[in-house]
Amino acid sequence: MKLRIQKTSQLNSKSRFLQEYRNNVTTQRGEDGIINAIFNIIGTENKYCIEFGAWDGKLYSNTWNLINNFDWEALLIEANKQKFGELETEYENNRKVAALNCLVNTEGKFSLDSILKIAEAPSEPDFLSIDVDGLDWYMWESLLFFAPRLIVVEFNPTISNDIIFIQDNDPAINQGCSLAALIELGHSKSYELIATTSWNAFFVKTELFDKFGIEDNSINAMHDPAHFESRLFQCYDGSLVLAGCKHLLWHDVSIAPEDIQVLPKSLRKFDGPAE
């Protein structure tokens, strides 16, 4: 069998100019540099940032650089008790950082809106980072009374650009959402996509979008998931073939051809078109 994906990239290098600023201080895929470049363009209003889940406050943090090198005020939220303890230690001498150990919900006293009200956060904080490995779409969707100027939110990088996928609203599930679903949600909240990294999307309020001079921020112009994308098709005999990524990214397990078959080998045959 011969198998090859022949794909023409639709990426627009001019639209993706923020990629040139990728740099890591504590981030994983160049987010620190992109965040700095964005605020060099739009400026700051209050230098207030929110991050959840904040983990230990430093590993892969999207806010550590802002807090420690640019003197930002922060609200950091982490549900894991052990990691929250490390987060508290990281910032025990920084009075500008408030740390909260809780599982953020989409409604009620532990909704993001409620937490930000209690924390007396600005109504338009400069920056919000959402990374909860599952309910990210719902967390942003539930935010009604605060409008961050820049939002970075995680998406599932294995999902094709033309698929709208949102997992069930259940904190026990860790599946994530597609980039297309986030873009659709962003438009409903008056936000525009300005950049992506491998699995993070950057959105600014619509009134700030023109500052970037991006003529085409359509999903295919801004992001190509090819490196992580798995594509499945059927053969006449009932065999299933996987092209692209053949690896379970979060479990370090390879996907063998037999792993994906529905029919046993003895039944994989073609008897003519089904009537």
DRENDO-1510 file (C-alpha; in Angstrom, 1 decimal, always signed):
<recs>
REC; n; res; u; v; w
REC; 1; MET; +0.0; +0.0; +0.0 .
REC; 2; LYS; +1.2; +3.5; -0.8 .
REC; 3; LEU; -0.1; +6.3; +1.4 .
REC; 4; ARG; +0.8; +10.0; +1.3 .
REC; 5; ILE; -1.0; +13.2; +2.3 .
REC; 6; GLN; -0.7; +15.7; -0.5 .
REC; 7; LYS; -1.8; +19.0; +0.9 .
REC; 8; THR; -1.2; +22.6; -0.1 .
REC; 9; SER; -0.8; +24.9; +2.8 .
REC; 10; GLN; -3.1; +27.9; +3.0 .
REC; 11; LEU; -1.2; +29.7; +5.7 .
REC; 12; ASN; -0.8; +33.4; +5.2 .
REC; 13; SER; +2.6; +34.5; +6.4 .
REC; 14; LYS; +1.5; +38.2; +6.6 .
REC; 15; SER; -1.4; +37.3; +8.8 .
REC; 16; ARG; +0.8; +35.1; +11.0 .
REC; 17; PHE; +3.5; +37.8; +11.6 .
REC; 18; LEU; +3.3; +37.4; +15.4 .
REC; 19; GLN; +4.9; +34.0; +14.9 .
REC; 20; GLU; +8.2; +35.8; +14.4 .
REC; 21; TYR; +8.1; +36.9; +18.0 .
REC; 22; ARG; +7.8; +33.4; +19.5 .
REC; 23; ASN; +10.1; +33.1; +22.6 .
REC; 24; ASN; +9.9; +31.1; +25.8 .
REC; 25; VAL; +10.7; +32.3; +29.3 .
REC; 26; THR; +8.4; +29.8; +31.0 .
REC; 27; THR; +5.9; +29.0; +28.2 .
REC; 28; GLN; +6.1; +25.9; +26.0 .
REC; 29; ARG; +5.6; +27.0; +22.4 .
REC; 30; GLY; +6.7; +30.6; +22.2 .
REC; 31; GLU; +3.7; +32.2; +23.9 .
REC; 32; ASP; +5.8; +34.6; +26.1 .
REC; 33; GLY; +7.2; +36.3; +23.0 .
REC; 34; ILE; +3.9; +36.6; +21.3 .
REC; 35; ILE; +2.2; +38.0; +24.4 .
REC; 36; ASN; +4.9; +40.6; +24.7 .
REC; 37; ALA; +4.5; +41.6; +21.1 .
REC; 38; ILE; +0.7; +41.9; +21.4 .
REC; 39; PHE; +1.0; +44.3; +24.3 .
REC; 40; ASN; +3.6; +46.3; +22.5 .
REC; 41; ILE; +0.9; +46.8; +19.8 .
REC; 42; ILE; -2.2; +47.4; +22.0 .
REC; 43; GLY; -0.6; +48.7; +25.1 .
REC; 44; THR; -1.7; +48.0; +28.7 .
REC; 45; GLU; -4.6; +49.5; +30.6 .
REC; 46; ASN; -4.2; +47.9; +34.1 .
REC; 47; LYS; -1.4; +45.3; +33.9 .
REC; 48; TYR; -3.8; +42.8; +35.5 .
REC; 49; CYS; -3.7; +39.1; +34.4 .
REC; 50; ILE; -5.6; +36.0; +35.3 .
REC; 51; GLU; -4.5; +32.4; +34.7 .
REC; 52; PHE; -6.2; +29.1; +35.4 .
REC; 53; GLY; -5.1; +26.4; +35.7 .
REC; 54; ALA; -1.9; +28.1; +36.9 .
REC; 55; TRP; -0.3; +24.8; +38.0 .
REC; 56; ASP; +2.7; +25.6; +40.1 .
REC; 57; GLY; +2.9; +29.2; +39.0 .
REC; 58; LYS; +5.9; +28.7; +36.7 .
REC; 59; LEU; +6.0; +25.5; +34.6 .
REC; 60; TYR; +4.6; +26.4; +31.2 .
REC; 61; SER; +3.0; +29.5; +32.7 .
REC; 62; ASN; +1.6; +32.2; +30.4 .
REC; 63; THR; +1.8; +34.8; +33.2 .
REC; 64; TRP; +5.0; +34.2; +35.0 .
REC; 65; ASN; +7.0; +36.5; +32.7 .
REC; 66; LEU; +4.5; +39.3; +33.0 .
REC; 67; ILE; +4.4; +39.0; +36.8 .
REC; 68; ASN; +8.1; +38.7; +37.4 .
REC; 69; ASN; +9.7; +40.7; +34.7 .
REC; 70; PHE; +7.0; +43.4; +34.0 .
REC; 71; ASP; +5.5; +43.9; +37.5 .
REC; 72; TRP; +2.0; +42.8; +36.7 .
REC; 73; GLU; -0.8; +42.2; +39.2 .
REC; 74; ALA; -2.3; +38.7; +39.0 .
REC; 75; LEU; -5.0; +36.3; +40.1 .
REC; 76; LEU; -3.8; +32.7; +39.7 .
REC; 77; ILE; -6.2; +29.8; +40.1 .
REC; 78; GLU; -5.3; +26.2; +40.5 .
REC; 79; ALA; -7.4; +23.2; +41.5 .
REC; 80; ASN; -4.7; +20.7; +42.2 .
REC; 81; LYS; -3.8; +21.0; +46.0 .
REC; 82; GLN; -0.2; +19.9; +45.7 .
REC; 83; LYS; +0.5; +22.2; +42.8 .
REC; 84; PHE; -1.3; +25.0; +44.5 .
REC; 85; GLY; +1.0; +24.6; +47.4 .
REC; 86; GLU; +4.0; +25.1; +45.1 .
REC; 87; LEU; +2.2; +28.1; +43.5 .
REC; 88; GLU; +1.8; +29.7; +46.9 .
REC; 89; THR; +5.5; +29.1; +47.7 .
REC; 90; GLU; +6.5; +30.7; +44.3 .
REC; 91; TYR; +4.7; +33.9; +45.1 .
REC; 92; GLU; +4.7; +34.0; +48.9 .
REC; 93; ASN; +6.6; +37.3; +48.9 .
REC; 94; ASN; +4.7; +39.0; +46.1 .
REC; 95; ARG; +1.8; +41.1; +47.3 .
REC; 96; LYS; +0.6; +41.7; +43.8 .
REC; 97; VAL; -0.3; +38.1; +43.3 .
REC; 98; ALA; -3.5; +36.5; +44.7 .
REC; 99; ALA; -3.6; +32.7; +44.6 .
REC; 100; LEU; -6.8; +30.7; +44.8 .
REC; 101; ASN; -7.2; +26.9; +45.2 .
REC; 102; CYS; -10.5; +25.9; +43.6 .
REC; 103; LEU; -12.1; +24.1; +40.7 .
REC; 104; VAL; -13.7; +26.8; +38.6 .
REC; 105; ASN; -17.3; +26.1; +37.5 .
REC; 106; THR; -19.4; +27.5; +34.7 .
REC; 107; GLU; -22.0; +28.9; +37.2 .
REC; 108; GLY; -22.5; +29.6; +40.9 .
REC; 109; LYS; -20.1; +31.0; +43.5 .
REC; 110; PHE; -17.1; +29.3; +41.8 .
REC; 111; SER; -17.8; +30.6; +38.3 .
REC; 112; LEU; -15.1; +32.7; +36.8 .
REC; 113; ASP; -17.4; +35.8; +36.9 .
REC; 114; SER; -18.0; +35.3; +40.7 .
REC; 115; ILE; -14.4; +34.8; +41.4 .
REC; 116; LEU; -13.3; +37.9; +39.5 .
REC; 117; LYS; -16.0; +39.9; +41.3 .
REC; 118; ILE; -14.8; +38.8; +44.7 .
REC; 119; ALA; -11.2; +39.5; +43.7 .
REC; 120; GLU; -12.2; +43.0; +42.5 .
REC; 121; ALA; -10.6; +42.4; +39.2 .
REC; 122; PRO; -10.9; +45.2; +36.5 .
REC; 123; SER; -13.9; +44.8; +34.3 .
REC; 124; GLU; -11.5; +44.7; +31.3 .
REC; 125; PRO; -8.4; +43.0; +32.6 .
REC; 126; ASP; -5.5; +43.1; +30.2 .
REC; 127; PHE; -5.0; +39.4; +30.0 .
REC; 128; LEU; -6.8; +36.1; +30.7 .
REC; 129; SER; -5.1; +32.7; +30.1 .
REC; 130; ILE; -7.4; +29.6; +30.1 .
REC; 131; ASP; -5.8; +26.1; +30.3 .
REC; 132; VAL; -7.9; +23.5; +32.1 .
REC; 133; ASP; -7.4; +20.5; +29.7 .
REC; 134; GLY; -11.1; +20.0; +28.9 .
REC; 135; LEU; -13.7; +22.6; +29.8 .
REC; 136; ASP; -11.8; +25.6; +28.2 .
REC; 137; TRP; -14.6; +26.4; +25.8 .
REC; 138; TYR; -17.2; +26.4; +28.6 .
REC; 139; MET; -15.0; +28.6; +30.9 .
REC; 140; TRP; -14.8; +31.3; +28.2 .
REC; 141; GLU; -18.4; +30.9; +27.3 .
REC; 142; SER; -19.5; +31.4; +30.9 .
REC; 143; LEU; -17.6; +34.7; +31.3 .
REC; 144; LEU; -20.3; +37.3; +30.9 .
REC; 145; PHE; -19.4; +40.3; +33.1 .
REC; 146; PHE; -15.7; +40.6; +32.4 .
REC; 147; ALA; -14.1; +41.3; +29.0 .
REC; 148; PRO; -10.3; +40.7; +28.9 .
REC; 149; ARG; -8.5; +42.6; +26.2 .
REC; 150; LEU; -6.4; +39.6; +25.3 .
REC; 151; ILE; -7.4; +36.0; +25.9 .
REC; 152; VAL; -5.2; +32.9; +25.3 .
REC; 153; VAL; -7.2; +29.6; +25.4 .
REC; 154; GLU; -6.1; +26.1; +24.8 .
REC; 155; PHE; -7.6; +23.9; +22.0 .
REC; 156; ASN; -7.1; +20.3; +21.0 .
REC; 157; PRO; -4.5; +20.4; +18.2 .
REC; 158; THR; -5.4; +17.0; +16.7 .
REC; 159; ILE; -8.8; +18.3; +15.5 .
REC; 160; SER; -9.1; +19.4; +11.8 .
REC; 161; ASN; -9.8; +23.1; +11.1 .
REC; 162; ASP; -13.2; +22.3; +9.6 .
REC; 163; ILE; -14.6; +20.5; +12.6 .
REC; 164; ILE; -16.6; +22.1; +15.4 .
REC; 165; PHE; -16.0; +20.0; +18.5 .
REC; 166; ILE; -16.9; +20.8; +22.1 .
REC; 167; GLN; -16.7; +18.1; +24.7 .
REC; 168; ASP; -19.5; +17.6; +27.2 .
REC; 169; ASN; -19.7; +20.1; +30.1 .
REC; 170; ASP; -18.3; +17.6; +32.6 .
REC; 171; PRO; -15.1; +18.3; +34.6 .
REC; 172; ALA; -14.4; +14.6; +34.8 .
REC; 173; ILE; -13.9; +14.5; +31.0 .
REC; 174; ASN; -10.6; +15.7; +29.4 .
REC; 175; GLN; -11.1; +16.0; +25.6 .
REC; 176; GLY; -11.0; +19.7; +24.9 .
REC; 177; CYS; -12.4; +21.6; +22.0 .
REC; 178; SER; -11.5; +22.5; +18.4 .
REC; 179; LEU; -9.9; +25.8; +17.3 .
REC; 180; ALA; -13.0; +26.3; +15.0 .
REC; 181; ALA; -15.3; +26.1; +18.0 .
REC; 182; LEU; -13.2; +28.7; +19.8 .
REC; 183; ILE; -13.3; +31.0; +16.8 .
REC; 184; GLU; -17.1; +30.7; +16.6 .
REC; 185; LEU; -17.4; +31.4; +20.3 .
REC; 186; GLY; -15.0; +34.4; +20.0 .
REC; 187; HIS; -17.1; +36.0; +17.3 .
REC; 188; SER; -20.2; +35.6; +19.4 .
REC; 189; LYS; -18.4; +37.6; +22.1 .
REC; 190; SER; -16.8; +40.2; +19.8 .
REC; 191; TYR; -13.3; +38.7; +19.7 .
REC; 192; GLU; -11.0; +38.1; +16.8 .
REC; 193; LEU; -8.2; +35.5; +16.3 .
REC; 194; ILE; -4.8; +37.1; +15.9 .
REC; 195; ALA; -2.4; +34.2; +16.4 .
REC; 196; THR; -2.0; +30.5; +17.4 .
REC; 197; THR; +0.8; +28.3; +18.7 .
REC; 198; SER; +0.6; +24.5; +18.5 .
REC; 199; TRP; -2.4; +24.4; +20.9 .
REC; 200; ASN; -3.1; +27.9; +22.1 .
REC; 201; ALA; -5.2; +30.5; +20.4 .
REC; 202; PHE; -4.9; +34.3; +20.9 .
REC; 203; PHE; -7.9; +36.5; +20.7 .
REC; 204; VAL; -8.3; +40.3; +21.2 .
REC; 205; LYS; -11.4; +42.3; +21.4 .
REC; 206; THR; -12.8; +43.3; +18.1 .
REC; 207; GLU; -12.1; +47.0; +18.6 .
REC; 208; LEU; -8.4; +46.2; +19.0 .
REC; 209; PHE; -8.1; +43.9; +15.9 .
REC; 210; ASP; -7.4; +46.6; +13.3 .
REC; 211; LYS; -4.2; +47.5; +15.2 .
REC; 212; PHE; -2.6; +44.3; +13.9 .
REC; 213; GLY; -3.2; +44.9; +10.2 .
REC; 214; ILE; -4.3; +41.3; +9.6 .
REC; 215; GLU; -6.3; +41.2; +6.4 .
REC; 216; ASP; -7.2; +37.5; +6.6 .
REC; 217; ASN; -7.6; +35.8; +9.9 .
REC; 218; SER; -9.6; +32.8; +8.6 .
REC; 219; ILE; -8.7; +29.6; +10.3 .
REC; 220; ASN; -6.7; +28.1; +7.4 .
REC; 221; ALA; -4.7; +31.3; +7.0 .
REC; 222; MET; -3.8; +31.3; +10.6 .
REC; 223; HIS; -3.3; +27.7; +11.6 .
REC; 224; ASP; -2.4; +24.4; +10.1 .
REC; 225; PRO; -2.9; +21.3; +12.3 .
REC; 226; ALA; -1.2; +18.9; +9.9 .
REC; 227; HIS; +1.6; +17.9; +12.4 .
REC; 228; PHE; -1.0; +16.6; +14.9 .
REC; 229; GLU; -3.9; +15.7; +12.7 .
REC; 230; SER; -5.1; +12.1; +12.2 .
REC; 231; ARG; -7.2; +11.3; +9.2 .
REC; 232; LEU; -9.2; +8.2; +8.7 .
REC; 233; PHE; -10.8; +6.7; +5.6 .
REC; 234; GLN; -12.7; +3.5; +4.6 .
REC; 235; CYS; -11.6; +1.1; +1.9 .
REC; 236; TYR; -14.0; -0.9; -0.3 .
REC; 237; ASP; -13.3; -4.1; +1.7 .
REC; 238; GLY; -14.2; -2.5; +5.1 .
REC; 239; SER; -10.6; -1.8; +6.1 .
REC; 240; LEU; -9.9; +1.5; +7.8 .
REC; 241; VAL; -6.7; +3.4; +7.0 .
REC; 242; LEU; -5.2; +6.1; +9.2 .
REC; 243; ALA; -3.1; +8.9; +7.6 .
REC; 244; GLY; -1.2; +11.6; +9.4 .
REC; 245; CYS; -0.4; +11.4; +13.1 .
REC; 246; LYS; -0.4; +7.8; +14.2 .
REC; 247; HIS; +0.4; +8.4; +17.8 .
REC; 248; LEU; -1.7; +9.0; +21.0 .
REC; 249; LEU; -0.1; +12.3; +21.9 .
REC; 250; TRP; -1.0; +12.4; +25.6 .
REC; 251; HIS; -0.3; +8.7; +26.2 .
REC; 252; ASP; +2.9; +8.1; +24.2 .
REC; 253; VAL; +1.3; +5.1; +22.4 .
REC; 254; SER; +1.6; +4.3; +18.7 .
REC; 255; ILE; -1.5; +3.5; +16.7 .
REC; 256; ALA; -1.0; +0.3; +14.7 .
REC; 257; PRO; -3.1; -0.5; +11.6 .
REC; 258; GLU; -5.0; -3.3; +13.4 .
REC; 259; ASP; -5.8; -1.1; +16.4 .
REC; 260; ILE; -8.4; +0.9; +14.4 .
REC; 261; GLN; -10.2; -1.9; +12.6 .
REC; 262; VAL; -13.9; -2.5; +13.2 .
REC; 263; LEU; -14.2; -5.8; +11.2 .
REC; 264; PRO; -12.0; -8.9; +11.8 .
REC; 265; LYS; -9.6; -9.6; +9.0 .
REC; 266; SER; -11.8; -12.5; +7.8 .
REC; 267; LEU; -14.7; -10.2; +7.1 .
REC; 268; ARG; -12.7; -7.5; +5.3 .
REC; 269; LYS; -13.7; -8.2; +1.7 .
REC; 270; PHE; -15.7; -6.5; -1.0 .
REC; 271; ASP; -18.9; -8.3; -2.3 .
REC; 272; GLY; -20.1; -5.4; -4.5 .
REC; 273; PRO; -22.2; -2.3; -3.7 .
REC; 274; ALA; -24.6; -2.6; -0.8 .
REC; 275; GLU; -28.2; -2.7; -2.0 .
</recs>
